[in-house]
Amino acid sequence: MTNINTGKSWSCCPKNWKPFGSNCYFISSEIRNWTDSKKHCAEMQAHLLVVDSKEEQDFITKNLKLNQDYYLGLSDLKNGHWEWVNETPYNPSVTFWYPGEPSDNNEHCVVLDFLSTRRQWGWNNVPCYNSHQSICEMLKIYL
């Protein structure tokens, strides 16, 4: 709802979600496979993280534990082409794959993790049945 006097609206995120830009982010500490991670986000009216920019990737990684892997909403389950869970077009110029990734045709889901040898965060494709933490994303709630 827009305030008639100022033309501005109030926005917020649910408790335990982190705000950034027009979105809210929830870093799940539960360990699940990719499908269950996707369902868990959907139960909260959210979706697995879709990374749209370096700024968003940088914000997220500042809130993660270095020794964990986190599922993103990116997979090539349907037709061998990388797709985001919210149907945002996959843009190869806005990706953060480690060099040589994606590397295995049997690994159809993507995690964000920290490689200590490279001292950086990046994307790695993994088997979807592996259990990892995950990151959910939703639009901020506007009042």
BELNOR-V969368 format. One record per pair of residues at least 6 apart in sequence whose C-alpha atoms are under 6 Angstrom apart, sorted by the first residue. I is the first residue (numbers start at 0). J is the second residue. D is the distance in Angstrom with one decimal. If there is no record, write none. Layout:
i=<I;I>
j=<J;J>
d=<D;D>
This chain:
i=<0;1;1;2;9;9;10;10;10;10;11;11;12;12;16;16;16;17;17;21;21;22;22;22;23;23;23;23;24;24;25;25;26;27;27;28;29;30;30;30;31;31;32;32;32;33;37;40;40;45;45;46;46;47;47;47;47;47;48;48;48;48;48;49;65;68;68;68;68;69;69;69;69;69;70;70;70;71;71;72;72;73;73;73;74;74;74;74;75;75;76;82;95;95;96;96;97;97;101;106;106;106;107;108;108;108;109;109;109;110;110;111;111;112;112;113;113>
j=<142;7;8;8;141;142;139;140;141;142;139;140;23;139;23;24;25;23;24;138;139;137;138;139;136;137;138;139;135;136;134;135;134;132;133;132;132;130;131;132;130;131;128;129;130;127;47;46;135;136;137;135;136;71;72;134;135;136;71;72;134;135;136;72;113;110;111;112;131;110;111;131;132;133;109;110;133;109;110;83;84;82;83;109;81;82;107;108;81;107;107;89;121;122;121;122;121;122;124;124;125;126;126;124;125;127;123;124;125;122;123;121;122;120;121;119;120>
d=<5.0;5.7;4.7;5.9;5.6;5.2;6.0;5.3;4.3;6.0;5.7;5.3;5.7;5.5;5.8;5.2;4.8;5.4;5.0;6.0;5.6;5.6;4.3;4.9;5.7;5.3;6.0;5.6;5.6;4.6;5.6;5.0;4.6;5.8;5.4;5.7;5.7;5.4;4.8;4.8;4.5;5.5;5.0;5.3;4.4;5.2;5.8;5.0;5.5;5.5;4.8;5.4;5.4;5.6;4.4;5.8;4.4;5.9;5.0;5.1;5.5;5.2;5.2;5.6;5.6;5.9;5.8;4.7;5.8;5.1;5.2;5.8;4.7;4.4;6.0;4.4;4.4;5.7;5.6;5.5;5.2;5.6;4.6;5.8;5.4;5.6;5.4;4.5;4.4;5.2;5.8;5.7;5.3;5.6;5.5;4.4;5.5;5.8;5.5;5.5;4.5;4.3;5.9;5.4;5.4;5.2;5.6;4.4;5.9;5.7;5.5;5.6;4.7;5.5;5.7;5.6;4.3>
